[in-house]
Amino acid sequence: MVGVKECSVPDTPEETRGSLTKYFRDPRTGLILITEPLAKTVEDTILELSEAPVPVILLIPDRNGTTGAYDAVLRELIRKAVGIEINI
């Protein structure tokens, strides 16, 4: 079952960071979906927030398809977790 209580469409990287932080701090949030192009503008924030196990931040393609941003974020998370860089 999925329950979506709130959605935001930020216009700037600052608004995106604010929304991510707000949702991240809400204990009811278990999953944050963000499009790859939007995530690319705040990659540093996503990497920082992703150090916590919950909520999970999941990058999804937009209507134009994938940009490969998810691969870059995943590689960095793996590098931080295990100390080596891998090719995905």
Stockholm file with secondary structure:
# STOCKHOLM 1.0

chainA/1-88         MVGVKECSVPDTPEETRGSLTKYFRDPRTGLILITEPLAKTVEDTILELSEAPVPVILLIPDRNGTTGAYDAVLRELIRKAVGIEINI
#=GR chainA/1-88 SS CCCCCCCCCCSSHHHHHHHHHHHHHCTTCCEEEEEHHHHHTTHHHHHHHTTSSSSEEEEECBTTBCCSHHHHHHHHHHHHHHSCCCCC
#=GC SS_cons        CCCCCCCCCCSSHHHHHHHHHHHHHCTTCCEEEEEHHHHHTTHHHHHHHTTSSSSEEEEECBTTBCCSHHHHHHHHHHHHHHSCCCCC
//
